[in-house]
Amino acid sequence: MIIWLNGTFGAGKTTTAKEVISLLPDSRLFDTEKVGEMLWHVLGVPENDFQDFPPWRGLVVETARQVLDHVGGTLVVTQTVLVEAYWQEIREGLAKAGVPVHHFLLHTDRDTLVERIETDTKPDSVGARQWRLDHLSDYERALPWLRREAQVVDTTGVLPTEVAETVLREVRAG
């Protein structure tokens, strides 16, 4: 099984994932960005985003399938996917592989997102601050399809543990 935490930068995906993993036995983080980074060595740095490389989407599906076949349990993915066609390709690939996916959109208002991004002091985050802010409009344009495709969890003013508990409650109910 996969628990896919989608949402823009600052929505709480990474923090929520850590909480989910601490609460859910036999779960582990699957960082699909590492698949993209691997492709850079073969295909070069992408013009926009590694998700634009068709092999990224197929490799995410195949890697998830093989890891689950090897270790079982649950993979928790923290990956922003804002292109509906890319999400459909991943979702359909996982379905064909027999991997159930619980897709969540962690959402908060723009003001909260901007504050979270601007006050994030982790070294990687500081360097990517402007890039993250520049992509908020892409997220807002994707919201209509994201709301159709994922269960929305509002993270505004909610503790990460509570967000994780909400996600797990929905997974168990679904």
N, C-alpha and C positions, 0 to 999 in steps of 0.2 A: 504494500500500500504506500501511496505517496500523499503527504500533506503538503500542498503547494501554497506558499504564502506569497501572494502577489501584492503589488502596491508600489507607490513611488518612494523615492528616497526620503527617509525621515518618518515613514508611516509606522515603523516598529517591527519590521520583518525579522531582522537579526536578533533583536532582544526577545521577541516572542518565540522564535525558533529555539533559542537556548532554554527558555522556560518549558516549552513543549517537550524537548528532549529530556529535561530533568524530571518531568512528570510522567512520561510515557516510556515504560520499559521496552528494551529492544528497538529503540529508535536511534537514528543517527542523521547528522547533517549531510546533505548532498549538495555541494557547492557547484552549481552548473557553470559558474563563471570560469572555473578551472578548465572546463571543456573548451570554452572560448579562448582562454589563454593558450592552451595547447595548440589550437588551430592557428594562432598568430605565427607560431614557429614554422608552420607549413605554408600558410596562405598569405602571410604578411598582416600588418595591422590593418584592420578594416577601415573603410572610409568613414562610416558612421558608428556601427555597432557590430560586435561579433555575432549577434543574433541574425544579422543579414546574411551570414554564410549558411547556405542550406545544410552543409554537413553538421553544423552545430545542433540543429534541431533533431536530426536523425541520431547523432551521437548521444544527445541527452537521453533520448528514448532507449537506445540500446545499452548505454551505460547503466541506466536505472534498472532495466530488466536484468542485466547480468549481475549487478550488485545484489539485487533482491533474490535472484536465484541462488546466489552464493551464500548470503548471510541471513536472508529472510527479514522479518521485522518491518519497520516503517522508515522510509526516507522522508526527511523534512527538507523541502527546497525553499530557499529564500531568493526568488528571482523575479524581478520586474519584467513582465512581458506586456508591452503596450501595443503590439501589432496583432490584430485579431487573427489574421491568417497564420501567423507563427504559432499562436496559442492553439488554433484548431489542428494544425499539423502535429504538434506535440501531444495534445489530448487524444487525437485519433490514433497516433502511433502507440501510445501507452495502452489504449483500449484494445487495440489489435494484439498487443503483447500480453494482455490479460492482467494489466496492472491497474488496480482501482486508484482513482485520484480524487482527493477532496481539495477543491480549489477555493481558496479564501482571498478576498480582497481586504487588506488592512487599509483603512481609510481614515483620514482626518482632514480638517479644513485647511485651506491654503495658508492662513496666518500661522497656524500651529506648525505646519510643515516648514515654512520659512524659518521660524524660530528654532526648530530642532536642527535644521541644516546649518544655520548660522552659528549655533552654539555648540555643535559637535566638535570636540577638540582632539579626537583621535587623528594621528598623523595622516592616514590615508584619506580621512574625511575632509580634513582641511584642504588638501590638495585638489580634491574633487568638488569643493563647495560650489564654485560657479557653474560647473557642468551640471550638478544636481539642480541648482536653481533654474538653469536654462531649460531643463526638461520637465518642469512642472506643467507647462502648457501642453506638452505631449500627453502627459498623464490625464489632464482635464479633458482633452479631446477623446481619449480612450475610455473615459468613464461610462458612457452608455453601454458599450459592449461588455466591459468588465462587470458591470452590475448585472447583466444578463447571464454571464458565464460563471460567476463566482458568488459565494456567500459573502456578503459584506459584513465586516466587523469594524465598528467605529472604535478607534483607539484614542480619541480625544479625551484627555483627562482620565484615562483608564490605566491602572497599573498593569505592567506587562504580565504579571502572574494571572490577573483576571482575564486578559486577552487570551492567554494560553488556555486557561480553563474553559473559556467560551468556545475556542476552536476545538478542543478535545470533546467537549459536550456535544457539539454538532457532528463531529466525526462518529462518535458512539451512537448518536441518534440516527445518523444517515445510513 
